[in-house]
């Protein structure tokens, strides 16, 4: 995967944050978009950036896992995101 320019990364981050703020995106999809924003494959992002296993990241991205609070915090940290409650939107 080709690494985007700093300008493109900023554009993708802003789009991601807008979707998160609007409640339009699942945790798995947000996680996948964070990785793709940096232009990284799953293995490298998991091992080099997050310091978690490839399998753990794959489980979150595909919605098939049950990540711990610690794992969710690790995933959100590179993008300045925290884990918390939000009101359900109707």
PyMOL Python script that loads the backbone (N, CA, C, O; Angstrom):
from pymol import cmd

cmd.read_pdbstr("""\
ATOM      1  N   UNK A   1       0.850  -1.176   0.000  1.00  0.00           N
ATOM      2  CA  UNK A   1       0.000   0.000   0.000  1.00  0.00           C
ATOM      3  C   UNK A   1       0.899   1.243   0.000  1.00  0.00           C
ATOM      4  O   UNK A   1       1.852   1.325   0.775  1.00  0.00           O
ATOM      5  N   UNK A   2       0.595   2.187  -0.855  1.00  0.00           N
ATOM      6  CA  UNK A   2       1.397   3.407  -0.970  1.00  0.00           C
ATOM      7  C   UNK A   2       1.036   4.401   0.136  1.00  0.00           C
ATOM      8  O   UNK A   2      -0.139   4.634   0.419  1.00  0.00           O
ATOM      9  N   UNK A   3       2.059   4.978   0.750  1.00  0.00           N
ATOM     10  CA  UNK A   3       1.832   5.956   1.821  1.00  0.00           C
ATOM     11  C   UNK A   3       1.359   7.278   1.210  1.00  0.00           C
ATOM     12  O   UNK A   3       2.002   7.815   0.308  1.00  0.00           O
ATOM     13  N   UNK A   4       0.233   7.796   1.705  1.00  0.00           N
ATOM     14  CA  UNK A   4      -0.290   9.073   1.199  1.00  0.00           C
ATOM     15  C   UNK A   4       0.589  10.256   1.608  1.00  0.00           C
ATOM     16  O   UNK A   4       1.400  10.148   2.528  1.00  0.00           O
ATOM     17  N   UNK A   5       0.425  11.357   0.932  1.00  0.00           N
ATOM     18  CA  UNK A   5       1.138  12.587   1.284  1.00  0.00           C
ATOM     19  C   UNK A   5       0.602  13.107   2.621  1.00  0.00           C
ATOM     20  O   UNK A   5      -0.505  12.746   3.019  1.00  0.00           O
ATOM     21  N   UNK A   6       1.370  13.949   3.315  1.00  0.00           N
ATOM     22  CA  UNK A   6       0.868  14.532   4.571  1.00  0.00           C
ATOM     23  C   UNK A   6      -0.464  15.260   4.393  1.00  0.00           C
ATOM     24  O   UNK A   6      -1.323  15.207   5.273  1.00  0.00           O
ATOM     25  N   UNK A   7      -0.636  15.933   3.269  1.00  0.00           N
ATOM     26  CA  UNK A   7      -1.888  16.641   3.009  1.00  0.00           C
ATOM     27  C   UNK A   7      -3.051  15.658   2.871  1.00  0.00           C
ATOM     28  O   UNK A   7      -4.141  15.895   3.392  1.00  0.00           O
ATOM     29  N   UNK A   8      -2.809  14.563   2.168  1.00  0.00           N
ATOM     30  CA  UNK A   8      -3.847  13.547   1.980  1.00  0.00           C
ATOM     31  C   UNK A   8      -4.173  12.868   3.309  1.00  0.00           C
ATOM     32  O   UNK A   8      -5.336  12.583   3.592  1.00  0.00           O
ATOM     33  N   UNK A   9      -3.149  12.608   4.124  1.00  0.00           N
ATOM     34  CA  UNK A   9      -3.378  12.015   5.446  1.00  0.00           C
ATOM     35  C   UNK A   9      -4.281  12.922   6.268  1.00  0.00           C
ATOM     36  O   UNK A   9      -5.218  12.448   6.910  1.00  0.00           O
ATOM     37  N   UNK A  10      -4.007  14.223   6.254  1.00  0.00           N
ATOM     38  CA  UNK A  10      -4.833  15.168   7.014  1.00  0.00           C
ATOM     39  C   UNK A  10      -6.273  15.169   6.502  1.00  0.00           C
ATOM     40  O   UNK A  10      -7.217  15.196   7.291  1.00  0.00           O
ATOM     41  N   UNK A  11      -6.435  15.139   5.198  1.00  0.00           N
ATOM     42  CA  UNK A  11      -7.772  15.101   4.596  1.00  0.00           C
ATOM     43  C   UNK A  11      -8.525  13.832   5.013  1.00  0.00           C
ATOM     44  O   UNK A  11      -9.703  13.892   5.366  1.00  0.00           O
ATOM     45  N   UNK A  12      -7.842  12.694   4.971  1.00  0.00           N
ATOM     46  CA  UNK A  12      -8.456  11.427   5.351  1.00  0.00           C
ATOM     47  C   UNK A  12      -8.794  11.383   6.839  1.00  0.00           C
ATOM     48  O   UNK A  12      -9.833  10.849   7.228  1.00  0.00           O
ATOM     49  N   UNK A  13      -7.913  11.946   7.671  1.00  0.00           N
ATOM     50  CA  UNK A  13      -8.173  12.009   9.122  1.00  0.00           C
ATOM     51  C   UNK A  13      -9.433  12.829   9.409  1.00  0.00           C
ATOM     52  O   UNK A  13     -10.282  12.420  10.201  1.00  0.00           O
ATOM     53  N   UNK A  14      -9.543  13.977   8.763  1.00  0.00           N
ATOM     54  CA  UNK A  14     -10.709  14.837   8.980  1.00  0.00           C
ATOM     55  C   UNK A  14     -11.998  14.143   8.545  1.00  0.00           C
ATOM     56  O   UNK A  14     -13.025  14.260   9.213  1.00  0.00           O
ATOM     57  N   UNK A  15     -11.944  13.423   7.429  1.00  0.00           N
ATOM     58  CA  UNK A  15     -13.116  12.680   6.959  1.00  0.00           C
ATOM     59  C   UNK A  15     -13.476  11.568   7.945  1.00  0.00           C
ATOM     60  O   UNK A  15     -14.652  11.336   8.226  1.00  0.00           O
ATOM     61  N   UNK A  16     -12.469  10.891   8.462  1.00  0.00           N
ATOM     62  CA  UNK A  16     -12.692   9.840   9.455  1.00  0.00           C
ATOM     63  C   UNK A  16     -13.338  10.411  10.710  1.00  0.00           C
ATOM     64  O   UNK A  16     -14.324   9.865  11.206  1.00  0.00           O
ATOM     65  N   UNK A  17     -12.789  11.505  11.223  1.00  0.00           N
ATOM     66  CA  UNK A  17     -13.324  12.121  12.438  1.00  0.00           C
ATOM     67  C   UNK A  17     -14.763  12.597  12.234  1.00  0.00           C
ATOM     68  O   UNK A  17     -15.582  12.494  13.147  1.00  0.00           O
ATOM     69  N   UNK A  18     -15.072  13.108  11.061  1.00  0.00           N
ATOM     70  CA  UNK A  18     -16.447  13.544  10.765  1.00  0.00           C
ATOM     71  C   UNK A  18     -17.411  12.369  10.818  1.00  0.00           C
ATOM     72  O   UNK A  18     -18.510  12.480  11.361  1.00  0.00           O
ATOM     73  N   UNK A  19     -16.992  11.242  10.252  1.00  0.00           N
ATOM     74  CA  UNK A  19     -17.849  10.053  10.265  1.00  0.00           C
ATOM     75  C   UNK A  19     -18.013   9.498  11.672  1.00  0.00           C
ATOM     76  O   UNK A  19     -19.093   9.037  12.041  1.00  0.00           O
ATOM     77  N   UNK A  20     -16.934   9.544  12.460  1.00  0.00           N
ATOM     78  CA  UNK A  20     -17.023   9.094  13.853  1.00  0.00           C
ATOM     79  C   UNK A  20     -17.973  10.000  14.621  1.00  0.00           C
ATOM     80  O   UNK A  20     -18.863   9.517  15.321  1.00  0.00           O
ATOM     81  N   UNK A  21     -17.789  11.313  14.492  1.00  0.00           N
ATOM     82  CA  UNK A  21     -18.636  12.282  15.204  1.00  0.00           C
ATOM     83  C   UNK A  21     -20.108  12.135  14.834  1.00  0.00           C
ATOM     84  O   UNK A  21     -20.985  12.345  15.673  1.00  0.00           O
ATOM     85  N   UNK A  22     -20.379  11.776  13.590  1.00  0.00           N
ATOM     86  CA  UNK A  22     -21.760  11.626  13.128  1.00  0.00           C
ATOM     87  C   UNK A  22     -22.347  10.257  13.485  1.00  0.00           C
ATOM     88  O   UNK A  22     -23.530  10.009  13.254  1.00  0.00           O
ATOM     89  N   UNK A  23     -21.521   9.374  14.046  1.00  0.00           N
ATOM     90  CA  UNK A  23     -21.994   8.040  14.407  1.00  0.00           C
ATOM     91  C   UNK A  23     -22.272   7.157  13.210  1.00  0.00           C
ATOM     92  O   UNK A  23     -23.097   6.246  13.282  1.00  0.00           O
ATOM     93  N   UNK A  24     -21.589   7.421  12.113  1.00  0.00           N
ATOM     94  CA  UNK A  24     -21.847   6.711  10.856  1.00  0.00           C
ATOM     95  C   UNK A  24     -20.956   5.496  10.647  1.00  0.00           C
ATOM     96  O   UNK A  24     -21.043   4.850   9.603  1.00  0.00           O
ATOM     97  N   UNK A  25     -20.105   5.167  11.605  1.00  0.00           N
ATOM     98  CA  UNK A  25     -19.052   4.206  11.343  1.00  0.00           C
ATOM     99  C   UNK A  25     -18.883   3.262  12.536  1.00  0.00           C
ATOM    100  O   UNK A  25     -18.964   3.678  13.691  1.00  0.00           O
ATOM    101  N   UNK A  26     -18.650   1.998  12.235  1.00  0.00           N
ATOM    102  CA  UNK A  26     -18.422   1.009  13.292  1.00  0.00           C
ATOM    103  C   UNK A  26     -16.972   1.089  13.773  1.00  0.00           C
ATOM    104  O   UNK A  26     -16.125   1.707  13.129  1.00  0.00           O
ATOM    105  N   UNK A  27     -16.708   0.465  14.894  1.00  0.00           N
ATOM    106  CA  UNK A  27     -15.335   0.419  15.405  1.00  0.00           C
ATOM    107  C   UNK A  27     -14.427  -0.276  14.398  1.00  0.00           C
ATOM    108  O   UNK A  27     -13.309   0.173  14.148  1.00  0.00           O
ATOM    109  N   UNK A  28     -14.910  -1.370  13.823  1.00  0.00           N
ATOM    110  CA  UNK A  28     -14.105  -2.101  12.848  1.00  0.00           C
ATOM    111  C   UNK A  28     -13.776  -1.272  11.625  1.00  0.00           C
ATOM    112  O   UNK A  28     -12.636  -1.256  11.162  1.00  0.00           O
ATOM    113  N   UNK A  29     -14.777  -0.584  11.105  1.00  0.00           N
ATOM    114  CA  UNK A  29     -14.560   0.247   9.918  1.00  0.00           C
ATOM    115  C   UNK A  29     -13.643   1.422  10.241  1.00  0.00           C
ATOM    116  O   UNK A  29     -12.778   1.771   9.437  1.00  0.00           O
ATOM    117  N   UNK A  30     -13.824   2.027  11.399  1.00  0.00           N
ATOM    118  CA  UNK A  30     -12.952   3.134  11.803  1.00  0.00           C
ATOM    119  C   UNK A  30     -11.510   2.659  11.928  1.00  0.00           C
ATOM    120  O   UNK A  30     -10.583   3.350  11.505  1.00  0.00           O
ATOM    121  N   UNK A  31     -11.327   1.485  12.507  1.00  0.00           N
ATOM    122  CA  UNK A  31      -9.986   0.922  12.669  1.00  0.00           C
ATOM    123  C   UNK A  31      -9.337   0.688  11.309  1.00  0.00           C
ATOM    124  O   UNK A  31      -8.169   1.020  11.109  1.00  0.00           O
ATOM    125  N   UNK A  32     -10.085   0.124  10.389  1.00  0.00           N
ATOM    126  CA  UNK A  32      -9.574  -0.133   9.037  1.00  0.00           C
ATOM    127  C   UNK A  32      -9.213   1.178   8.331  1.00  0.00           C
ATOM    128  O   UNK A  32      -8.185   1.260   7.659  1.00  0.00           O
ATOM    129  N   UNK A  33     -10.057   2.199   8.484  1.00  0.00           N
ATOM    130  CA  UNK A  33      -9.778   3.487   7.848  1.00  0.00           C
ATOM    131  C   UNK A  33      -8.570   4.182   8.473  1.00  0.00           C
ATOM    132  O   UNK A  33      -7.823   4.864   7.771  1.00  0.00           O
ATOM    133  N   UNK A  34      -8.367   4.020   9.776  1.00  0.00           N
ATOM    134  CA  UNK A  34      -7.165   4.587  10.405  1.00  0.00           C
ATOM    135  C   UNK A  34      -5.920   3.991   9.768  1.00  0.00           C
ATOM    136  O   UNK A  34      -4.980   4.705   9.417  1.00  0.00           O
ATOM    137  N   UNK A  35      -5.928   2.682   9.626  1.00  0.00           N
ATOM    138  CA  UNK A  35      -4.777   1.995   9.020  1.00  0.00           C
ATOM    139  C   UNK A  35      -4.573   2.444   7.576  1.00  0.00           C
ATOM    140  O   UNK A  35      -3.452   2.739   7.164  1.00  0.00           O
ATOM    141  N   UNK A  36      -5.642   2.492   6.825  1.00  0.00           N
ATOM    142  CA  UNK A  36      -5.537   2.876   5.412  1.00  0.00           C
ATOM    143  C   UNK A  36      -5.147   4.344   5.242  1.00  0.00           C
ATOM    144  O   UNK A  36      -4.498   4.705   4.260  1.00  0.00           O
ATOM    145  N   UNK A  37      -5.538   5.178   6.183  1.00  0.00           N
ATOM    146  CA  UNK A  37      -5.139   6.586   6.152  1.00  0.00           C
ATOM    147  C   UNK A  37      -3.624   6.711   6.134  1.00  0.00           C
ATOM    148  O   UNK A  37      -3.072   7.603   5.489  1.00  0.00           O
ATOM    149  N   UNK A  38      -2.958   5.811   6.845  1.00  0.00           N
ATOM    150  CA  UNK A  38      -1.495   5.828   6.898  1.00  0.00           C
ATOM    151  C   UNK A  38      -0.858   5.022   5.775  1.00  0.00           C
ATOM    152  O   UNK A  38       0.366   4.970   5.659  1.00  0.00           O
ATOM    153  N   UNK A  39      -1.688   4.396   4.949  1.00  0.00           N
ATOM    154  CA  UNK A  39      -1.175   3.640   3.813  1.00  0.00           C
ATOM    155  C   UNK A  39      -0.428   2.385   4.221  1.00  0.00           C
ATOM    156  O   UNK A  39       0.566   2.018   3.595  1.00  0.00           O
ATOM    157  N   UNK A  40      -0.903   1.724   5.270  1.00  0.00           N
ATOM    158  CA  UNK A  40      -0.194   0.553   5.789  1.00  0.00           C
ATOM    159  C   UNK A  40      -1.027  -0.711   5.626  1.00  0.00           C
ATOM    160  O   UNK A  40      -2.257  -0.673   5.654  1.00  0.00           O
ATOM    161  N   UNK A  41      -0.326  -1.834   5.454  1.00  0.00           N
ATOM    162  CA  UNK A  41      -1.026  -3.110   5.452  1.00  0.00           C
ATOM    163  C   UNK A  41      -1.310  -3.518   6.896  1.00  0.00           C
ATOM    164  O   UNK A  41      -0.740  -2.958   7.832  1.00  0.00           O
ATOM    165  N   UNK A  42      -2.180  -4.482   7.064  1.00  0.00           N
ATOM    166  CA  UNK A  42      -2.632  -4.880   8.396  1.00  0.00           C
ATOM    167  C   UNK A  42      -1.486  -5.381   9.278  1.00  0.00           C
ATOM    168  O   UNK A  42      -1.402  -5.026  10.453  1.00  0.00           O
ATOM    169  N   UNK A  43      -0.614  -6.198   8.711  1.00  0.00           N
ATOM    170  CA  UNK A  43       0.486  -6.779   9.498  1.00  0.00           C
ATOM    171  C   UNK A  43       1.408  -5.693  10.036  1.00  0.00           C
ATOM    172  O   UNK A  43       1.721  -5.679  11.227  1.00  0.00           O
ATOM    173  N   UNK A  44       1.843  -4.789   9.172  1.00  0.00           N
ATOM    174  CA  UNK A  44       2.762  -3.728   9.599  1.00  0.00           C
ATOM    175  C   UNK A  44       2.108  -2.772  10.587  1.00  0.00           C
ATOM    176  O   UNK A  44       2.739  -2.367  11.563  1.00  0.00           O
ATOM    177  N   UNK A  45       0.863  -2.410  10.350  1.00  0.00           N
ATOM    178  CA  UNK A  45       0.175  -1.492  11.257  1.00  0.00           C
ATOM    179  C   UNK A  45       0.025  -2.127  12.637  1.00  0.00           C
ATOM    180  O   UNK A  45       0.267  -1.481  13.656  1.00  0.00           O
ATOM    181  N   UNK A  46      -0.376  -3.397  12.660  1.00  0.00           N
ATOM    182  CA  UNK A  46      -0.554  -4.102  13.937  1.00  0.00           C
ATOM    183  C   UNK A  46       0.761  -4.197  14.695  1.00  0.00           C
ATOM    184  O   UNK A  46       0.826  -3.865  15.879  1.00  0.00           O
ATOM    185  N   UNK A  47       1.795  -4.645  14.021  1.00  0.00           N
ATOM    186  CA  UNK A  47       3.056  -4.939  14.698  1.00  0.00           C
ATOM    187  C   UNK A  47       3.932  -3.714  14.927  1.00  0.00           C
ATOM    188  O   UNK A  47       4.552  -3.595  15.984  1.00  0.00           O
ATOM    189  N   UNK A  48       3.995  -2.811  13.969  1.00  0.00           N
ATOM    190  CA  UNK A  48       4.918  -1.672  14.074  1.00  0.00           C
ATOM    191  C   UNK A  48       4.320  -0.453  14.760  1.00  0.00           C
ATOM    192  O   UNK A  48       5.027   0.260  15.473  1.00  0.00           O
ATOM    193  N   UNK A  49       3.048  -0.203  14.562  1.00  0.00           N
ATOM    194  CA  UNK A  49       2.415   0.992  15.130  1.00  0.00           C
ATOM    195  C   UNK A  49       1.681   0.661  16.431  1.00  0.00           C
ATOM    196  O   UNK A  49       1.898   1.306  17.456  1.00  0.00           O
ATOM    197  N   UNK A  50       0.818  -0.343  16.377  1.00  0.00           N
ATOM    198  CA  UNK A  50      -0.022  -0.644  17.534  1.00  0.00           C
ATOM    199  C   UNK A  50       0.638  -1.581  18.540  1.00  0.00           C
ATOM    200  O   UNK A  50       0.297  -1.570  19.723  1.00  0.00           O
ATOM    201  N   UNK A  51       1.578  -2.389  18.069  1.00  0.00           N
ATOM    202  CA  UNK A  51       2.246  -3.389  18.925  1.00  0.00           C
ATOM    203  C   UNK A  51       1.243  -4.422  19.447  1.00  0.00           C
ATOM    204  O   UNK A  51       1.293  -4.832  20.606  1.00  0.00           O
ATOM    205  N   UNK A  52       0.328  -4.831  18.555  1.00  0.00           N
ATOM    206  CA  UNK A  52      -0.599  -5.918  18.859  1.00  0.00           C
ATOM    207  C   UNK A  52      -0.470  -6.950  17.741  1.00  0.00           C
ATOM    208  O   UNK A  52       0.186  -6.697  16.730  1.00  0.00           O
ATOM    209  N   UNK A  53      -1.085  -8.092  17.922  1.00  0.00           N
ATOM    210  CA  UNK A  53      -0.976  -9.131  16.900  1.00  0.00           C
ATOM    211  C   UNK A  53      -1.830  -8.793  15.672  1.00  0.00           C
ATOM    212  O   UNK A  53      -2.831  -8.081  15.747  1.00  0.00           O
ATOM    213  N   UNK A  54      -1.389  -9.332  14.563  1.00  0.00           N
ATOM    214  CA  UNK A  54      -2.138  -9.206  13.314  1.00  0.00           C
ATOM    215  C   UNK A  54      -3.540  -9.770  13.499  1.00  0.00           C
ATOM    216  O   UNK A  54      -4.518  -9.178  13.041  1.00  0.00           O
ATOM    217  N   UNK A  55      -3.640 -10.914  14.171  1.00  0.00           N
ATOM    218  CA  UNK A  55      -4.941 -11.555  14.380  1.00  0.00           C
ATOM    219  C   UNK A  55      -5.885 -10.674  15.190  1.00  0.00           C
ATOM    220  O   UNK A  55      -7.078 -10.605  14.896  1.00  0.00           O
ATOM    221  N   UNK A  56      -5.354 -10.000  16.210  1.00  0.00           N
ATOM    222  CA  UNK A  56      -6.192  -9.114  17.032  1.00  0.00           C
ATOM    223  C   UNK A  56      -6.732  -7.962  16.193  1.00  0.00           C
ATOM    224  O   UNK A  56      -7.909  -7.615  16.291  1.00  0.00           O
ATOM    225  N   UNK A  57      -5.869  -7.370  15.365  1.00  0.00           N
ATOM    226  CA  UNK A  57      -6.303  -6.270  14.507  1.00  0.00           C
ATOM    227  C   UNK A  57      -7.323  -6.748  13.486  1.00  0.00           C
ATOM    228  O   UNK A  57      -8.329  -6.079  13.248  1.00  0.00           O
ATOM    229  N   UNK A  58      -7.072  -7.888  12.890  1.00  0.00           N
ATOM    230  CA  UNK A  58      -8.002  -8.440  11.904  1.00  0.00           C
ATOM    231  C   UNK A  58      -9.369  -8.685  12.534  1.00  0.00           C
ATOM    232  O   UNK A  58     -10.394  -8.392  11.920  1.00  0.00           O
ATOM    233  N   UNK A  59      -9.394  -9.217  13.745  1.00  0.00           N
ATOM    234  CA  UNK A  59     -10.664  -9.487  14.421  1.00  0.00           C
ATOM    235  C   UNK A  59     -11.454  -8.199  14.645  1.00  0.00           C
ATOM    236  O   UNK A  59     -12.674  -8.183  14.483  1.00  0.00           O
ATOM    237  N   UNK A  60     -10.766  -7.126  15.016  1.00  0.00           N
ATOM    238  CA  UNK A  60     -11.449  -5.844  15.225  1.00  0.00           C
ATOM    239  C   UNK A  60     -11.956  -5.296  13.895  1.00  0.00           C
ATOM    240  O   UNK A  60     -13.115  -4.895  13.788  1.00  0.00           O
ATOM    241  N   UNK A  61     -11.096  -5.280  12.890  1.00  0.00           N
ATOM    242  CA  UNK A  61     -11.478  -4.717  11.592  1.00  0.00           C
ATOM    243  C   UNK A  61     -12.663  -5.443  10.962  1.00  0.00           C
ATOM    244  O   UNK A  61     -13.501  -4.820  10.309  1.00  0.00           O
ATOM    245  N   UNK A  62     -12.734  -6.743  11.154  1.00  0.00           N
ATOM    246  CA  UNK A  62     -13.802  -7.525  10.526  1.00  0.00           C
ATOM    247  C   UNK A  62     -15.035  -7.662  11.411  1.00  0.00           C
ATOM    248  O   UNK A  62     -16.035  -8.250  10.998  1.00  0.00           O
ATOM    249  N   UNK A  63     -14.969  -7.124  12.624  1.00  0.00           N
ATOM    250  CA  UNK A  63     -16.105  -7.194  13.532  1.00  0.00           C
ATOM    251  C   UNK A  63     -16.341  -8.571  14.116  1.00  0.00           C
ATOM    252  O   UNK A  63     -17.424  -8.850  14.631  1.00  0.00           O
ATOM    253  N   UNK A  64     -15.343  -9.434  14.044  1.00  0.00           N
ATOM    254  CA  UNK A  64     -15.492 -10.808  14.522  1.00  0.00           C
ATOM    255  C   UNK A  64     -14.866 -11.031  15.890  1.00  0.00           C
ATOM    256  O   UNK A  64     -14.952 -12.125  16.448  1.00  0.00           O
ATOM    257  N   UNK A  65     -14.242 -10.001  16.426  1.00  0.00           N
ATOM    258  CA  UNK A  65     -13.585 -10.155  17.715  1.00  0.00           C
ATOM    259  C   UNK A  65     -14.357  -9.482  18.829  1.00  0.00           C
ATOM    260  O   UNK A  65     -15.378  -8.834  18.600  1.00  0.00           O
ATOM    261  N   UNK A  66     -13.857  -9.645  20.028  1.00  0.00           N
ATOM    262  CA  UNK A  66     -14.407  -8.991  21.202  1.00  0.00           C
ATOM    263  C   UNK A  66     -13.223  -8.333  21.911  1.00  0.00           C
ATOM    264  O   UNK A  66     -12.734  -8.845  22.919  1.00  0.00           O
ATOM    265  N   UNK A  67     -12.762  -7.192  21.377  1.00  0.00           N
ATOM    266  CA  UNK A  67     -11.529  -6.594  21.897  1.00  0.00           C
ATOM    267  C   UNK A  67     -11.685  -6.104  23.330  1.00  0.00           C
ATOM    268  O   UNK A  67     -12.763  -5.689  23.757  1.00  0.00           O
ATOM    269  N   UNK A  68     -10.586  -6.166  24.050  1.00  0.00           N
ATOM    270  CA  UNK A  68     -10.577  -5.635  25.409  1.00  0.00           C
ATOM    271  C   UNK A  68     -10.535  -4.117  25.357  1.00  0.00           C
ATOM    272  O   UNK A  68     -10.240  -3.521  24.321  1.00  0.00           O
ATOM    273  N   UNK A  69     -10.832  -3.511  26.482  1.00  0.00           N
ATOM    274  CA  UNK A  69     -10.740  -2.059  26.588  1.00  0.00           C
ATOM    275  C   UNK A  69      -9.314  -1.607  26.299  1.00  0.00           C
ATOM    276  O   UNK A  69      -9.103  -0.583  25.648  1.00  0.00           O
ATOM    277  N   UNK A  70      -8.349  -2.358  26.774  1.00  0.00           N
ATOM    278  CA  UNK A  70      -6.938  -2.035  26.535  1.00  0.00           C
ATOM    279  C   UNK A  70      -6.635  -2.017  25.034  1.00  0.00           C
ATOM    280  O   UNK A  70      -5.979  -1.098  24.544  1.00  0.00           O
ATOM    281  N   UNK A  71      -7.108  -3.027  24.309  1.00  0.00           N
ATOM    282  CA  UNK A  71      -6.874  -3.086  22.861  1.00  0.00           C
ATOM    283  C   UNK A  71      -7.525  -1.907  22.156  1.00  0.00           C
ATOM    284  O   UNK A  71      -6.921  -1.316  21.261  1.00  0.00           O
ATOM    285  N   UNK A  72      -8.737  -1.558  22.541  1.00  0.00           N
ATOM    286  CA  UNK A  72      -9.412  -0.411  21.923  1.00  0.00           C
ATOM    287  C   UNK A  72      -8.652   0.887  22.191  1.00  0.00           C
ATOM    288  O   UNK A  72      -8.557   1.745  21.314  1.00  0.00           O
ATOM    289  N   UNK A  73      -8.121   1.027  23.382  1.00  0.00           N
ATOM    290  CA  UNK A  73      -7.318   2.219  23.693  1.00  0.00           C
ATOM    291  C   UNK A  73      -6.065   2.272  22.830  1.00  0.00           C
ATOM    292  O   UNK A  73      -5.694   3.332  22.325  1.00  0.00           O
ATOM    293  N   UNK A  74      -5.418   1.130  22.663  1.00  0.00           N
ATOM    294  CA  UNK A  74      -4.215   1.055  21.825  1.00  0.00           C
ATOM    295  C   UNK A  74      -4.546   1.456  20.392  1.00  0.00           C
ATOM    296  O   UNK A  74      -3.798   2.208  19.766  1.00  0.00           O
ATOM    297  N   UNK A  75      -5.657   0.959  19.876  1.00  0.00           N
ATOM    298  CA  UNK A  75      -6.056   1.249  18.495  1.00  0.00           C
ATOM    299  C   UNK A  75      -6.356   2.731  18.304  1.00  0.00           C
ATOM    300  O   UNK A  75      -5.980   3.304  17.281  1.00  0.00           O
ATOM    301  N   UNK A  76      -7.014   3.354  19.252  1.00  0.00           N
ATOM    302  CA  UNK A  76      -7.379   4.765  19.119  1.00  0.00           C
ATOM    303  C   UNK A  76      -6.247   5.744  19.346  1.00  0.00           C
ATOM    304  O   UNK A  76      -6.276   6.856  18.819  1.00  0.00           O
ATOM    305  N   UNK A  77      -5.251   5.349  20.120  1.00  0.00           N
ATOM    306  CA  UNK A  77      -4.193   6.274  20.534  1.00  0.00           C
ATOM    307  C   UNK A  77      -3.458   6.976  19.385  1.00  0.00           C
ATOM    308  O   UNK A  77      -3.267   8.189  19.467  1.00  0.00           O
ATOM    309  N   UNK A  78      -3.034   6.280  18.319  1.00  0.00           N
ATOM    310  CA  UNK A  78      -2.302   6.983  17.251  1.00  0.00           C
ATOM    311  C   UNK A  78      -3.093   8.110  16.582  1.00  0.00           C
ATOM    312  O   UNK A  78      -2.513   8.994  15.952  1.00  0.00           O
ATOM    313  N   UNK A  79      -4.415   8.071  16.723  1.00  0.00           N
ATOM    314  CA  UNK A  79      -5.257   9.098  16.118  1.00  0.00           C
ATOM    315  C   UNK A  79      -5.861  10.037  17.157  1.00  0.00           C
ATOM    316  O   UNK A  79      -6.749  10.832  16.849  1.00  0.00           O
ATOM    317  N   UNK A  80      -5.370   9.937  18.387  1.00  0.00           N
ATOM    318  CA  UNK A  80      -5.858  10.820  19.441  1.00  0.00           C
ATOM    319  C   UNK A  80      -7.284  10.521  19.870  1.00  0.00           C
ATOM    320  O   UNK A  80      -7.989  11.412  20.345  1.00  0.00           O
ATOM    321  N   UNK A  81      -7.714   9.281  19.708  1.00  0.00           N
ATOM    322  CA  UNK A  81      -9.075   8.885  20.059  1.00  0.00           C
ATOM    323  C   UNK A  81      -9.088   8.141  21.385  1.00  0.00           C
ATOM    324  O   UNK A  81      -8.163   7.392  21.699  1.00  0.00           O
ATOM    325  N   UNK A  82     -10.142   8.353  22.158  1.00  0.00           N
ATOM    326  CA  UNK A  82     -10.325   7.677  23.432  1.00  0.00           C
ATOM    327  C   UNK A  82     -11.582   6.824  23.374  1.00  0.00           C
ATOM    328  O   UNK A  82     -12.466   7.054  22.549  1.00  0.00           O
ATOM    329  N   UNK A  83     -11.649   5.852  24.248  1.00  0.00           N
ATOM    330  CA  UNK A  83     -12.814   4.982  24.346  1.00  0.00           C
ATOM    331  C   UNK A  83     -13.775   5.584  25.362  1.00  0.00           C
ATOM    332  O   UNK A  83     -13.360   6.008  26.441  1.00  0.00           O
ATOM    333  N   UNK A  84     -15.060   5.623  25.017  1.00  0.00           N
ATOM    334  CA  UNK A  84     -16.050   6.161  25.947  1.00  0.00           C
ATOM    335  C   UNK A  84     -17.459   5.911  25.462  1.00  0.00           C
ATOM    336  O   UNK A  84     -17.673   5.374  24.375  1.00  0.00           O
ATOM    337  N   UNK A  85     -18.403   6.301  26.270  1.00  0.00           N
ATOM    338  CA  UNK A  85     -19.810   6.163  25.915  1.00  0.00           C
ATOM    339  C   UNK A  85     -20.255   7.354  25.072  1.00  0.00           C
ATOM    340  O   UNK A  85     -19.815   8.484  25.282  1.00  0.00           O
ATOM    341  N   UNK A  86     -21.130   7.076  24.121  1.00  0.00           N
ATOM    342  CA  UNK A  86     -21.779   8.137  23.352  1.00  0.00           C
ATOM    343  C   UNK A  86     -23.265   7.802  23.283  1.00  0.00           C
ATOM    344  O   UNK A  86     -23.659   6.637  23.337  1.00  0.00           O
ATOM    345  N   UNK A  87     -24.060   8.819  23.165  1.00  0.00           N
ATOM    346  CA  UNK A  87     -25.501   8.587  23.049  1.00  0.00           C
ATOM    347  C   UNK A  87     -25.823   7.996  21.694  1.00  0.00           C
ATOM    348  O   UNK A  87     -25.245   8.378  20.676  1.00  0.00           O
ATOM    349  N   UNK A  88     -26.749   7.063  21.698  1.00  0.00           N
ATOM    350  CA  UNK A  88     -27.194   6.461  20.453  1.00  0.00           C
ATOM    351  C   UNK A  88     -28.000   7.483  19.674  1.00  0.00           C
ATOM    352  O   UNK A  88     -28.872   8.155  20.223  1.00  0.00           O
ATOM    353  N   UNK A  89     -27.700   7.591  18.393  1.00  0.00           N
ATOM    354  CA  UNK A  89     -28.420   8.527  17.527  1.00  0.00           C
ATOM    355  C   UNK A  89     -29.622   7.819  16.926  1.00  0.00           C
ATOM    356  O   UNK A  89     -29.547   6.649  16.549  1.00  0.00           O
ATOM    357  N   UNK A  90     -30.724   8.538  16.842  1.00  0.00           N
ATOM    358  CA  UNK A  90     -31.948   7.945  16.274  1.00  0.00           C
ATOM    359  C   UNK A  90     -32.010   8.139  14.796  1.00  0.00           C
ATOM    360  O   UNK A  90     -32.969   7.705  14.157  1.00  0.00           O
TER     361      UNK A  90
END
""", "prot")
cmd.dss("prot")
cmd.show_as("cartoon", "prot")
cmd.util.cbc("prot")
cmd.orient("prot")
